[in-house]
Amino acid sequence: MIRSLLVANRAEIARRIVRTCRDLGIATVAVHSDADAGAPHAHEADAAVRLPGDAPADTYLRGDLLVRAALAAGADAVHPGYGFLSEHADFARAVRDAGLLWVGPPPEAMEAMASKTRAKEIMRKAGVPLLDAIDPAGATADDLPLLVKAAAGGGGRGMRVVRELDALPAELDSARAEAASAFGDGEIFVEPYMEGARHVEVQVFADAHGTVWTLGTRDCSLQRRHQKVIEEAPAPGLDEELRRTLAESAANAARAIGYEGAGTVEFLVSSAGRAYFLEMNTRLQVEHPVTEEIYGLDLVALQLRIAEGERLDAEPPAPRGHAVEARLYAEDPARDWRPQTGIMHRLEIPGRRVDSGPADGDAIGVHYDPMLAKVIAVAPTRAEAVRRLAHGLERARIHGPVTNRELLVRALRHPEFEAARMDTGFLERHLAELTAASEDDGAASPAGLAALAAALADAARRPGTATVAGRLGGWRNVPSQPQSRSYRAEPGGTEHEVRYRLTRGGLHAERLPDVRVLHAAAESVVLDVAGVRRTFEVTAHGDRRYVDTPRGGFVFTALPRFPDPTARAEPGSLLAPMPGTVVRVAEVAVGDRVEAGQPLLWLEAMKMEHRVTAPAAGVLTALHATTGRQVEVGALLAVVAAGE
């Protein structure tokens, strides 16, 4: 019996495991980096052990420190969560060698699936359908498009889609370099890229006594940079024959490697309805809650019981209903999914289930994955579950870094998604419309009214200002001149100038003849808009204004009346778009001519690589980036003088 468990992970999954252990009467031990010293997972566990440093390589990826922490805290078992060392066979062996119980599959099973190329050989022998690899040296135009993939690791790292043969050599080199940097293994392979395919996976569970469960399917087709964004169970639109093929293939895969515990077998399903093995993840998946919700199971509890030697029932329970999950990321989809950092002042999402990592007041840094929370909706039908999820996200209070919330809501309400006509190219194909600014940016638009509410709340916040229904200010001190405030919408940069006049008869806003103020206070504004009552909650943090409404949230930066003339960079300057580490620099030197869009260097932040490219054709006149350099947002990396 497990009495005390060390959770070798952080954030959302660590909190998730602690929650189940508390229900089962198991004591928990957390580990935390210095950056996570105040994180919720470190305080919710019964004990916590510091891992000195901030970067994952110095903390959560140090298996020796994790084993030492478990022994020091008196734990008798280790749960790896997902990511970090969850699929490292050597770590599993080190845990076992220390006399601790490993909550996961046997190391041998993990090793069998660690390399995608070796995994495919095993699956071929087990009769699991596969895509054949392509020798890049012999690739022809008939083979296009191609997918270059890293043999080790996952999460979209070391993966490239190639649509032109001339681009293949450079993409092979780029994928190999990224794979070596991310996983310490530069092995790559090439296979056909399936246009219009869906990403469908099967949750498997196996005990040490020969029983293997397959817990239905999940569709994970909505992805950005080959990383999942929206998942659901069961996968919609599959006929019964295909469901049987997927379940049988997943069970055969698990049996072929002597699997135990939780695992996921992932497939690509072509537009013609044929399934091909993609990979097997030998751990719990991020998207496991959707399976939990429709099967009525606690998969973490099931992992712990299997680790303790319990038997599974002969058959799993029957599924009921439909579940959809959205991953809320601190990133800006409109700017190449750029990760965002800063203080999460408030994270409040209505709904039946929200699995989150940070708490109010936590700092979102650059060292870890940008996922903030997983929002899960459940209903008897898919349509109702999707509607509930979109509605909950729309009403969320998210005060902090820019997130992908708006993209999630729009994607869930997109006609193709509502009709279950999605594939792995959905987000890339529809990105422009999913991130487009509202067509109506006038004063009467939702954003314009939100900006007006921010201005009225700011006016009410000034010292000595009285708050009266319909009025701001006292009878004896009513401004006679129009008041003006300017705000920049975030993200996007659309500026809103709000002009209004306060009189004895109330507020008169320019360009808004049909708007009356019913109430205006520092944190709440109520407007009558053409006879419709609209309520706005306004929160100020520094120069940011967060305006929440039942129809969505808006973020503004209050602009100073007189901009700082020194806040300008030299033309052609390439500034760091985020804090991060320079992981590679192109083979260029000062004085070289570069072309528009030519990659000059690569930054790594939040487990993703980001290319920094030349803004225009010209001459490289300065290069301040060096491999391994840590940079802050806005740091000058290079300068390209446009022209000849």
N, C-alpha and C positions, 0 to 999 in steps of 0.2 A: 504493500500500500504506500502511495506517495503521501508524505506528510508535509514536506516543504519543497517548493518548486522555484528554481531560478528561471526567470524569463530573460532569455538572451536577446533582447530586442528593445524597442522604444516605441513611443507615441501610441497611435491608435491600436495596433495589434497587441502591444504590451498591456494596455488598459483592458482590452477585450479578454485576454487570457486571465488577468487578475480577477476580473469579474466572475468568470466561471469558477475559478479556484475558490473564491469566497463562498460561492453557492455549494461547493462540494466539501467545504471544511478543510481545504488545503492552504497552508501558510505560503506566502509568496515573498520572493526576493527580487527586487529590481536592480538593474544596472543603469548607470547614466554617465554620459560624458560631462565635461564641465559646462558645455553649452546647454545641456539638459538638466542642470542641477535643480532648477525650479520647475521642471516639467511635471504635469499631472501624474504620469506613470511612475515617477520616482517617489511620489508622496502617497499614492494609493496602495502601493505594496506594503507588506508588513515590515520589510527592511529594504535597504538600498545600499549598493556598493558603488563607489566612485571609480570611473575609468578615466585616468588623467588624460586630458587633451580634448580636442574638439572634433578633429577629422575622423571619419569612420575607420580609416586605416590604423589610427592610433587607439581606437576605442572598441566599437562594436564588431570590428573585424579581427580583433585580437583574441583568438581562441584560447590562448594560454591564460590571459587575464580573466576571461569568462569562467573557465574551469576553476581558477584560483578563487574567484569571487564566490562560486557555489560552495566550495569547500569551507571557505572562511565563514560563510553565513550559516553553515549547517544544513544546506539543502541536500536532498537526496535524489533530485531529478532535475533535468534541464529541458525546457521547451524553447525551440529556436524561433518561433513565429514564422514570418516569411521575409525574404530578402536577407541581406548580410550573410551569415554562415548557415542558413537553413538547409542548403543543399550541398554542403561541404562534407564529404565522407570522412575526411581526416579529423574534422571537428567532432563528428559523431563518435569516432573511435577514441578520441582523447577524452570525451565525456565518459564513455564506457570504461576506458582504462583507469580512470580515476575512481571507479566504483560507484558511479552515478548512473541513474536510469535515463536513457535517451528517449524523449518523446518524439519519435519519428521512425521512418523506415530503416531497415538494416543498412549499414554503410555500403555493402555490396550492391544493393538495389540502387542506391544513390549513384554509385560509380557507373553502373550500367547505363544510366540515363544522363550522366553529366556531359558527355560529348554527344552532340546531335548526330554526328556522322556515325558513331558507334551505336547509338540508340536505334538508328534506322536499320542497321544490319540486324540487330536483335529483333526488331519488329517485323522485318521481312521474313525471318524464319518462323515467327509466330503467326504469319498469315495476315498481318495488319496491312491494309492498303497504304501505298506510299507514292510520293512523287519521286521520279528518278533524278538523281543529280546530273549536272551538266559539266563537262570539262570546259573551263573557260577558254583554254587554248584552242578548242575546236568549235566554239560557239559561232553560230551564223545568224543572219538577220531573221531566219525562220524561227529561231529560238526565242526571240524577243517577245515581250519584256522578260528580263531576268531578275532574280532576287539574290543578292549577295548576303550571306548570313555568317555570323560568328558561330563556330562549333561549340564554344563554351558560353555560359551565361545566358542572359536574356534581357527583357525590358527594352527591346528595340536597339540596344547598343551593338554596334558593328553590323548594322543592317542597312542595305542600300537597294533601291529599285533602279534598274538600268534599262533605259528605253532606246539607247543608241549604242551600237557596238564600239564606236570611237571612244565613248566615255567609260567603257568597261575597265581598262587598265588602271585609270586613276581611281575609280570607285573601289577596285580590289585593294589598292594600296591604302586608301582611306579607311576602309572597313577593317583591314588587317591592323592598322595602327590603333584604331579606336578599341578593337577587341583586346589587343595586347595591353593597352593602358587600363581598360576597365576590368579585365579578368585575368591578366597575366598569361594569356594564351592567345596568340595571334592566328590560330588556325581558322580558316574560313572555307565555305563551300558555296556552290552556285546551283540553283534549281529554277525551274520555271516560275514566273510570277503570275499568279492566277487573278486576272482582272475580274472584278465582280464577285469574288468569292466571299463567303461568310466564315467567321471564326466561331466554331462551335466546340464546346468541350464537355467532357463527362467527368463528374465527381466519382472517384472510386474510394472504397474503404475496404481494408482487408485485415483479418486477424491472424494470429500465429497458428491457427488451427485449420486453415485451408478455406475459410469462407471469404468470398469476395462479393461486395455490394457494388452496384452501379446506381448512383442516385440521380438519375435523369440527366438532362442536358442544360447547358447554359449558353446563351448567345452573347458573345463579347465582340461583335463586329465593329462597334463604334470606337475607333481608336485614333490617337494622334501620335505620330512618330512611332507607330507600331506598339503603343502602350494603350491599355484599355481605359475608356472613359465612362461608358454606360454598359451595364451587363443586366441580363434578365434570365429568369428560369420559370418555366421550361423554354427552350429555344422555340420561337414560333415558326409555323409554316413548314415543319418537317413531316413527311409522310411516315407511316408506321414502319415500313420496310427500312427506311433510312435510320430511324430511331433504333431499331433492332441491330442494324449493322454497327452503329456507333457504340451501343452498349456491349455487344459481343466483342468488338475490337478492343475496347477499353479493358474489359475483363481479361481478355487474352494477354494484353500488354502487362497487366499487373501480375498475372500468374507466371508469365515468361521470366520475370526477374525475382520471383519469390517475395512479392511486395507485402508490407505490413503498414497499417496506419492510413493516414489521409494522403491522397494523391489526386492529380488531375491529368487526364489524357486529352490533349488538344488536337483538333482536326481543322483542316480547311475543307469547306463544303463548296463545290463548284456550283455555278449557276445551273448546271445540268443535274444537280442533286447527287453528285458523287463525292464521297468522303476520302480524305487523304490524311494520314498521320502527320502531325506537325512536330510535337514534342510531348514529353511527360514531365510535369513538375512534381518533384518528390517532396511535397510539403503542402501546407494549407495555403489556399489561394486568397488573394485580397477579396475576391468576390464571393467568398463562401456564404455570406449572410443570405443571399437570395435562395440558395439551396436549403439552408436552415429554415427559412420562413415557410417554404412550401411543404417541407417534410416534417416540420415540427420537431427538429432535432437540434441539439447543441453539439456541433462538430468538434469543438475543443474538448468538451467533456468526453466525447467518444474517443478522441485521440488519447486522452489520459487513461481511460479504461482499457483500451487496447494495449497501451504500454504496460499496464499492470497485469496483463495476461488474460483479460476477460474474453469471452467468446461473443461474436456477433450472433444475433438471431439468424435463422435460416434465410429469411427474407426481410428487406427493409420495409418501413411503413409506406403506405400509399401517399402520393403527393396530392395536395389540394391547392387550388387557386394559382395565382401568378404573382411574382415578385420582380421588381425592377430596382436597380441600384445605380446611383450616379456618384462619381468621384469629384468632390469639390477640390480643385487645385488652386494654389496661389500662383497664378500665371496669367499672362495676357495673350489670349488666342489670336488677337488681331495683329500682334507683333511677334510672329513666329514662335508662339507659345512661350514667350520669355518668362522665366521664373521671377516671382516678386517677393520681396522681403519687407520686414517692418514689424510693428507691434500689432497683434490681433487684439484690438480693444474689446470687441464683442463678437461672439459667434453663437447665435441663437437660431436654431432651425426647427420649426414645428414638424411634427410627424411621429409616427409610431416608433421608429427606430433610427437613430443617428449614432454611428460609431465615429467618434472624433478623437483627434490627437491633442491639439492645443486647448488650453483654457483661456478665458478672458485675461488679457494682460501679458500673454506669452509672446516672446519674440520669435518670429519666423526667420530663420537664418539660411545660410547658403549651403550648409554641409549635408543636408538630408533631402529626401524626396519631398516635392512640394505639395503632396496630398494633405489636406487639412481634415477632411471628414468624408465618410461614406454615408449617403442618405438613401434609405431603403423604404420603399412603399410596397404594400401588399394589398391585394384585393381578390375577389372571386374571379375577375376577368382581367385580361391584359389591358384593355382600354381604360378600365377604372384605375388600375395600378399606375399606369402612365400619367393619367390625369392627376391623381393624388400626388405623385412625385413632383410634377411640374408646379402644382399649386403650392406645395410646401416650400420648394426652392424659391419661388417668387416672393413668398411672405417672409423669407429668412432675414434676420438682422446680421449683416456681415460688415463689421467696421474694422478695417485693417487693410492689408495689401490687396491689390487688384486680384480678382478671382475669375474663374471661368463660369460663374453662376449664370450669366445671361446666355451664354452659348448653350449650356445644359438645358435651360428652359426652352429656348428656341428649337433645339434638336429634338427634344421630347414632343414638341408640338408640330414638328415638320410633317407634312402629309405623307412623305415616303416612310418615315419612321412609324407614324401612326398606323400605316398599312402594312408594317413589317416587311417593307421592301428595302432592306439595308444591306450593306456589304462593308468590307474593310476600307473602302475608299470613300465612304459616305462623308466624313468630316472634311476631308481634303476637297472633295467635289463641291460641297456646299459652304465652305468656310467663309466666302465673301458675304453671302446673305446671312449667315449665322452671326457674323460679327459687325455687320453694317450698322452705322448710326441710323437713328430714326429719320425717316424722310422729312418729317415736319419738325424742324428745329426752331420754330417760332415761339413767341412768348406764350401762346396758348397750348403748346405741345406738353405732354407729360413732363419732359425735362424742363421746359420753360416754367411751368407751374411749380415744380420742385425747387428751381432756382429762386423763384419769388418767395417760397416758403422759407428757404435758407436766409434770404435777405431780411424778412420780417422777424425771424428768430434772432438773427444777429442784432437787429435794432432793439428787440426786447431785452437782449442780454446786456446792453450797455448800462453802466451804473446810473441809477437815478431815474430809469425809464419805468413808468407805470404800465401795467398791463390791463387793458379794458377790452371787453368784447367789442370787436369792430374797430378799436383804436389803439394806437401806440402813442405814448407821451401824455402829458398833462394838459388841461385846458389853457393854462397860462403860458405854456411853452410849446406851442405847436409850430414845427418848422413850416415856413411858407414857401421855401424853395424846394424844387424836386430833389429827392434823395437818389443816389446812384450807387450801386454795388455791382461788381463784376466777379464772375465765377467761371472757372474752367472745368468742364465735365471730365471725369476720369473713368476709364481711359478714353482716349480719342482726341481730347484737346479742344472740343467745341466750346467757344466762349459764349456766355450768356450775360448780357448787361441788363440789370434790373433797375428800372426807374419808376419811382412812385412819389406821391405827395400825400402828406398827412394833413387833414383839415378837420374842422369841427364836425363835418358831416361824415368823416371816416376816411378810408384810404382810396386813393384813385391811382391805379397803376396804368402807365402808358401802354398802349396797344392791347389792353385787357378790359374793354368796357363792360364785359359780362361777368366780371369777377368781383365779389364782395368778400370782405374779411369778416368772418364770424367770430374768430378767436385767434389771438396771436400771443404766444409766450415763448420763452427761451427754448423750450423743448417740444412744443406742440403748436401747430398752426392748422386752423380749419378754414377752408375757403368754400364759398358758394360759387360754383362755376356753371353759369347758365342754368341755375336752378338745381344743380346737383351738388350735394355736400361732399367735399373731399377732405380727408384728414391726412396730415403729414407729421411724422415724428422726425425731429431734427436733433442731431447730436453733433457737437463740435469737439474735435481733437486737434489742437494746434490750428493750422490753416485749412484743415480738411473739414468738410461738412457732409455728414451722412444723413440723407433724407430717405426715410422708409415709408412706403405706402402699401396698401393692400394689393396694388398692381405691380409692385416691384420696388427696388431700391435704386437710389442715385447717389453718386459720390461727386463732390465738387471741391476744387481748391479755390479758396478765397484769394483773389488777386490783389496785390497792393495797388494803391492809387498811382504811384509813381514807380515803374519798374526799375530795377537796378541795371544801369547801363553797362556795368562791368561783367554781368553774367552772360557773356558771349564767348564762344570758342572761335578759334581761328578757322576760316573756311577750309573744308577738307579734313577737319579733325575727326578721328575715330575715337569716340569715348566709350569706356566700358559700359555696356547697357545694364549691367548687374554686378554685384560683388562676385568674385570667383577666382579660379586659378587658371593661368595660361598653361594649357597642356601641350600645345604644339604651335610652332611658328613656321609659316611657309618659307620656302627657299628663295627669299627675296632680300635685297639689301637697299639701303638708302641710295637713291640715284637711279634705281631700276624703274622702267616704265611698267605700269600695271593697267589692267583693263577693268572696266566697270563690272562689279560683281565677283571679281577674282578674290578667292579666299586668301586672307593675309595671316590669320591666326585663329586658334580655337580656344574658347573659354569653357571650363567645366564648372557648372553650378547646379546644385540640387539633382545630382546623378544624371545630368544631361549635358551633352556637348553642344556648343553654339558657335557657329562660324561667324567671324567678323570679316566683312568683305569690303573691297574698295568701293566708295560711294560713286565714283566716276572714273573714267579713263584719265590717266595723268602720270605724274612722277611721284614716287614715294620719297618724301623729303625728310621724314622722321620716323623712327621705329623704336618705341620705348619698351615693347613687350619682350620678355624672355621666358623660356620654358620654366615652369615652376613658380613664377612670380604670382603672388597674391595681389589682387587689385580690388579697389573699392568702386562702387558705381560712380561713373563720371570721370574716372581716371583716364588720362590721355594715353592712348595705346600707339597711335600712328597718325601721320598726316600725309594726305595725298593732294598734291597741287594739281588741280584739273587743267587740262589742255595739253598742248605739245610740250 
